Amino acid sequence: MKQATYQKLAMLLLAVVLIVTGCGQAGPNNNTAGTDGGTNANAPANNGAASNTEDDEKRVMVIRKIGGDDHTAQYLAGAKKEGEALGYKVDTFSANGETTKFHDAIAQATAGDYDGIIISHGDDPATVEAVQKLSDNGVPVVAFDSTPELAAIEGVTLTSQNDESLAQLALDRLAEEQGDDAKIVYLWVDGFPPMVRRNAVFQDMLSQNPGWSEVERFGTAAGDVSVQTQNAVAAMLTKHPEGEIDAIFATWDAFAIGAARALKEAGRTEIKIYGIDVSNADLQLMQEENSPWVATAAVDPMMIGQVNMRLLAKKMNGEETPAEYSLEATLIDVETLRQSSEPVNMVNLADLIPGWGVTDAFEEDWMKERKAAAGN
């Protein structure tokens, strides 16, 4: 009886040892990429990159003040796609121009245990206070098209499109096509840093072209900005018969969308639109028959989101980042779009404009390896 009991006990102990040993062998080599874009724990990390296990747990929030347009959607999509390709959990939020919602989102993100924050179009002292609090708590921040006062906060990177170049490209084309005595409607809204920079170029161009005249100026940053702009331009056209307006300079593509619709409905396509920014919706309008929107200066919004996320990734990885970074602009005109035998969108635009939407800015080797390991 005793011998049988001892034999059973020995067999039980042996089974336990085999189970423990088997579990121990299912180690890091068996790890696979997770559904959130995480990569194998044994993937190499360059420049002191943190382990993928840690990065899989990193959470990033992207908060944009303006919204309600395709440009915003693509910017947020670019940031989210890049972050998830690097193995982060990425949340995005657009306040659609509502200041209270914008700051509520930042406050929630501050209390939400995020590892990094990207903000867009923060334009007031409350933004500076909120970012200072994040910085004091050790949370890295990248701010796109936001108040320059953020530059005083150590560790924050301010990014922007090259707004001076955007405005100059559009206005140079306007000058080329409309001449020295152009009568211009100016669609613009004050208060946003990029708008301030674009306005400076417009005022300079007015001084350089004394024959130019500003017929009217207006604009709003509401969530339904395209609809409001369309209504405002339609009302304006009733006051100015043909011959009193040559061109519209739209400092935001949401303005240009509304203006283009109003001009087509009123049969006033003799007025030409020179805009800033681009999206699929914009390209579709520009390619319509007899479209009044003839040129727009832009940076790919998805690429802007990607670059902002790479900068944040470097910060979370303890790497050096610049205090400021500006993305160069390109002019897109209807003549170029007509060269295509098929409808042009944000993807195949690169077939007409070499290098469109592609940049390796701040894309480190460890990022490329992490993406490759995850199949991105």
Buried (B, 14 or more C-beta within 10 A) or exposed (E): EEEEEEEEEEEEEEEEEEEEEEEEEEEEEEBEBEEEBBBBBEBEBEEEBBEBBEBBBBBBBBBBBBBBBBBBBBBBBBBBBBBBBBBBBBBBBBBBBBBEBBBBBBEBBBEEEBBBBBBBBBBBEBBBEBBBBBBEEEBBBBBBBBBBBBBEBEBBBBBBBBBBBBBBBBBBBBBEBBEEEBBBBBBBBEEBBBBBBBBEBBEBBBEEBEEBBBBBBBBBBBBBBBBBBBBBBBEBBEEBEEEEBBBBBBBBBBBBBBBBBBBBEBEBBEBBBBBBBBBBBBBBBBBEEEBBBBBBBBBBBBBBBBBBBBBBBBBBBEBEBEEEBBBEBBBBBBEBBEEBEEEBEBEEBBEBBEEBBEBEEBBBEBBEBBBEBBEB
